[in-house]
């Protein structure tokens, strides 16, 4: 934080309405100042490089690079910047992956405004922020000697592809949403099926539902 105790934050989200909504929530908070915003991962990295900030609010689903990729790059270059991941996804889908990649916290976009403010203040002091639900999930994993589940060995992109296919999206849909080629998404699909020893999308979807990865 600055000498005056003001927390400078940057917002990275591909939806303008979300960025403006976050700005409005934080406008009434005297100790938090929005220093800039970005609509994709590349711009978010440039924004952090361009000026000092304490906290980056980063959407996990960015159009050009996944939020996890952006997170890893920023933590590599600016380890002191606290990155608070925002997502529409349930916490158990991406939160633990985000924390392992260096995130200071993970917050669902449906969280109450005061929870967002509390999270920003907490990570700005160097602490981690997790919700009670995620804390319970992490507690359940401590000392758990179960075998690693197949989806836990996937790369971040493969896992993202798994969730999207299981949610009913086609390879073309996913390619368009992530601004990647159909060939690249097909490659991710092939890899994840091989790693998980599954044959086709129906088995993949059944697995995701059985393991509560999608609703």
RALIN-V482145 format. One line per field, one symbol per residue. psi: psi as a letter, one per 20 degrees, with the letter a starting at -180 (. if undefined). Layout:
psi=???
//
This chain:
psi=qrhijpopqqpopiohhgghghgggihjohjppoirqqirgghgghghhiqpqhppopphnqhgqqhggggggghghmhippoopqqiqqhigighgghhijqirppqijqqghhggggghghhjjrqpqrhghhggghhhpjojqqpqgiiiqrgggggggghghjjqrhggggghjlrqhgghhggggghhghilqhrhghgggggghjkhr.
//
